[in-house]
Amino acid sequence: MGQYRTNPAEEPERRVKAVGTAFSIIEALKDANGRTLSELAAELDLAKSTVHRYLQTLLHQEYIVKEGSEYHLSLRFLELGDQASSRKQGYSLAREKVEELAEETDERAQFIVEEHGQAVYVHRKAGRHAVKTDPGIGKRIGLHTIAAGKAIIAKWPDETIEEFVNARELERETPQTVSDFEALMSEVREIRERGYSVNKQENIVGLRAVGAAVCDQHDRPIGAFSVSGPTNRMKGEWFGQELPDLLLGLTNEVELNLRYS
């Protein structure tokens, strides 16, 4: 059974506008690595007096800091991020395995989970020869565009996949990106048959990856590992056999630890 669900609070009348504004300010500070009061007011199309009240509240709660005339996110978010990335037992186990993967393959390894219909980077590690193309921890990208994301999707029931596709457009990142339901289901059937997924330049041109999902004792995907690298290295027996075997062995180990620890 898959975990993906549409947002239960998507109706506008169930949202609290003030909370949305506060998080818009937080997102703006994150995206720009700091903003002045005037810059925030202009970007969010709000009165300076309104933005100032929100900033003073966030300062009081210690979620932002003021340096000169600029406001920045505070280190308090580190505590929140650390808790979020380790709140499930599998997330903690995955951190160690990502490091092992990166060391053994010399490539970029990551552990990704699904949240709100997107892929979220929870752990990552770069091996000696890894290319630095991945988003940072916590970044969200399309599930259907990466190997780990497709490995997670393949663990969902068909009706859940159809619900997922109907709820959001499968945007193309490259000409190779899967962008419709039938094409996605064709890949899903292949992934289910062989046990792992592949990304053939579907998110970044010149980059390939292999992914495998990790499931809990109820066979629900909690996340997926993947290893990615440039096309000139991700080919042949290494890409088609050795790397998939390595990932499948690792996911099997993690699943056993989750079920019997």
C-alpha positions in Angstrom: 0.0 0.0 0.0 1.4 3.4 -0.9 1.7 6.4 1.4 0.9 9.1 -1.1 -2.2 11.1 -0.4 -3.6 14.4 -1.8 -3.4 17.4 0.6 -6.4 17.1 3.0 -6.2 20.9 3.7 -6.3 22.0 0.1 -9.6 23.9 0.5 -8.9 27.6 0.9 -11.4 28.1 3.7 -9.4 25.6 5.9 -6.2 27.6 5.6 -5.0 30.3 8.1 -3.8 33.3 6.1 -1.5 34.6 8.8 0.4 31.3 8.9 0.8 31.4 5.2 2.2 34.9 5.3 4.7 34.0 8.0 6.0 31.1 5.9 6.1 33.2 2.8 8.5 35.5 4.7 10.5 32.5 5.8 10.7 31.2 2.3 11.7 34.6 0.9 14.5 34.8 3.5 15.7 31.4 2.6 15.7 32.0 -1.2 17.6 35.2 -1.0 19.9 34.4 2.0 18.5 37.4 3.8 16.3 40.5 3.0 15.7 44.0 4.3 12.2 45.0 5.5 11.7 47.1 2.3 12.8 44.2 0.0 10.4 41.7 1.8 7.5 44.2 1.6 8.1 44.7 -2.2 8.5 41.0 -2.9 5.4 39.9 -1.0 3.4 43.0 -2.0 2.6 43.8 1.6 2.7 47.0 3.6 6.0 47.6 5.5 4.1 47.9 8.7 2.5 44.4 8.2 5.8 42.8 7.3 7.4 44.5 10.3 4.9 42.9 12.7 5.6 39.4 11.3 9.4 40.0 11.5 9.1 41.1 15.2 7.1 38.0 16.0 9.6 35.7 14.3 12.5 37.5 16.1 10.8 37.1 19.4 10.3 33.3 18.7 14.0 33.2 17.7 13.3 31.8 14.2 15.1 34.7 12.5 18.0 37.1 13.3 18.7 40.6 12.3 22.1 41.6 11.0 22.4 45.3 10.2 19.3 46.1 8.1 18.9 42.5 6.9 16.9 39.6 8.3 18.1 36.0 8.1 16.9 32.6 9.1 18.2 31.6 12.5 20.1 28.4 13.4 16.9 27.2 15.2 15.9 25.7 11.9 18.9 23.3 12.3 17.2 21.7 15.2 13.9 21.3 13.3 15.7 19.9 10.3 17.7 17.4 12.3 14.5 16.1 14.0 12.7 15.8 10.7 15.5 13.9 9.1 15.8 11.4 11.9 12.2 11.1 13.2 11.8 7.6 11.6 14.1 4.7 12.4 14.7 4.1 8.7 15.9 7.6 8.2 18.7 7.1 10.8 19.7 3.8 9.3 19.8 5.3 5.9 22.3 8.0 6.8 25.0 5.4 7.5 24.2 3.4 4.3 24.4 6.5 2.1 27.9 7.1 3.4 28.8 3.4 2.7 27.4 3.7 -0.9 29.4 6.8 -1.6 32.6 5.3 -0.4 32.1 2.0 -2.2 31.0 3.5 -5.6 33.0 6.8 -5.5 29.8 8.4 -6.9 27.1 10.5 -5.4 24.7 8.6 -3.1 21.5 9.8 -1.6 18.4 8.7 0.4 15.2 10.3 -0.7 11.6 10.2 0.7 8.2 11.2 -0.7 6.4 14.1 1.0 3.4 16.0 -0.4 3.9 14.2 -3.8 7.5 15.4 -4.2 11.0 13.8 -3.7 12.9 15.2 -0.7 16.6 14.8 -0.2 17.1 13.6 3.3 20.7 12.3 3.2 23.4 12.6 0.6 27.1 11.9 0.3 29.6 12.6 -2.5 32.2 10.0 -3.3 35.7 10.8 -4.5 34.7 11.2 -8.2 31.1 12.4 -7.7 29.7 15.2 -9.8 28.2 18.1 -7.7 24.8 18.3 -9.4 22.4 17.4 -6.7 20.1 19.8 -4.8 20.8 20.4 -1.1 19.3 18.5 1.8 15.6 19.2 2.0 15.2 20.3 -1.6 12.2 19.0 -3.4 12.0 17.8 -7.0 9.7 15.8 -9.2 9.4 12.1 -8.1 8.9 11.0 -11.7 12.2 12.6 -12.8 14.7 10.6 -10.6 15.5 7.0 -10.0 14.8 7.0 -6.3 11.4 8.7 -6.9 10.4 6.2 -9.5 11.4 3.4 -7.2 9.0 4.8 -4.5 6.2 5.2 -7.0 6.5 1.6 -8.2 5.7 0.5 -4.7 2.3 2.2 -4.8 -0.8 0.5 -6.0 -1.9 1.4 -9.5 -4.8 3.4 -8.3 -2.5 5.5 -6.0 -0.2 6.2 -9.0 -3.2 7.3 -11.1 -4.3 9.6 -8.2 -0.8 11.0 -8.0 -0.6 11.7 -11.8 -4.1 13.3 -11.8 -3.2 15.6 -8.9 -0.1 17.1 -10.5 1.4 17.6 -13.9 4.3 15.4 -14.8 6.6 18.2 -15.9 9.5 17.5 -18.2 13.0 18.4 -16.9 14.7 17.0 -20.0 13.5 15.4 -23.3 13.9 12.0 -21.6 11.6 12.8 -18.7 8.5 10.5 -18.3 5.6 12.9 -18.7 2.3 10.9 -19.0 0.5 8.2 -17.1 0.9 5.4 -19.6 4.7 5.9 -20.0 5.1 6.0 -16.3 3.1 2.8 -15.8 5.2 1.1 -18.4 8.3 2.0 -16.3 6.6 1.0 -13.1 6.0 -2.5 -14.5 9.6 -2.8 -15.4 10.8 -1.6 -12.0 8.5 -4.1 -10.2 9.8 -6.9 -12.3 13.5 -6.3 -11.8 13.3 -4.7 -8.3 15.2 -1.4 -9.1 14.7 1.8 -11.1 16.9 3.7 -13.5 17.2 7.3 -14.5 18.6 7.8 -17.9 19.2 11.6 -18.1 15.6 12.3 -17.1 16.4 15.0 -14.6 19.8 16.3 -15.8 21.3 15.7 -19.2 24.5 13.7 -18.9 23.5 12.1 -15.6 22.3 8.5 -14.9 21.3 6.8 -11.7 20.0 3.6 -10.2 17.5 3.5 -7.4 15.9 1.0 -5.0 13.1 1.5 -2.5 13.1 0.6 1.2 9.8 -0.7 2.6 8.6 -1.1 6.2 7.1 -4.3 7.6 3.8 -3.5 5.9 5.5 -3.2 2.5 5.0 0.6 2.4 7.9 2.6 1.0 9.6 4.8 3.5 12.2 6.1 1.0 14.7 5.0 -1.6 18.5 4.9 -2.1 20.1 5.9 -5.4 23.6 6.3 -6.8 24.1 8.7 -9.7 27.0 9.6 -12.0 27.9 10.9 -15.4 26.9 8.8 -18.4 30.5 8.0 -19.4 30.8 6.0 -16.1 27.2 4.8 -15.6 27.1 2.2 -18.3 27.8 -1.4 -19.2 27.9 -4.2 -16.6 28.5 -1.7 -13.8 25.3 0.2 -14.5 23.2 -2.8 -15.6 24.2 -5.4 -13.0 26.8 -4.6 -10.4 25.3 -1.3 -9.1 21.7 -2.6 -9.0 22.9 -5.7 -7.1 24.7 -3.5 -4.6 21.6 -1.4 -4.0 19.3 -4.3 -3.7 21.5 -6.0 -1.2 21.7 -2.8 0.8 17.9 -2.2 0.8 17.4 -5.8 1.8 19.7 -5.3 4.8 18.0 -2.1 5.9 14.5 -3.7 5.6 15.6 -6.7 7.7 17.0 -4.3 10.4 13.7 -2.3 10.3 11.5 -5.4 10.7 13.5 -7.4 13.3 15.3 -4.8 15.4 
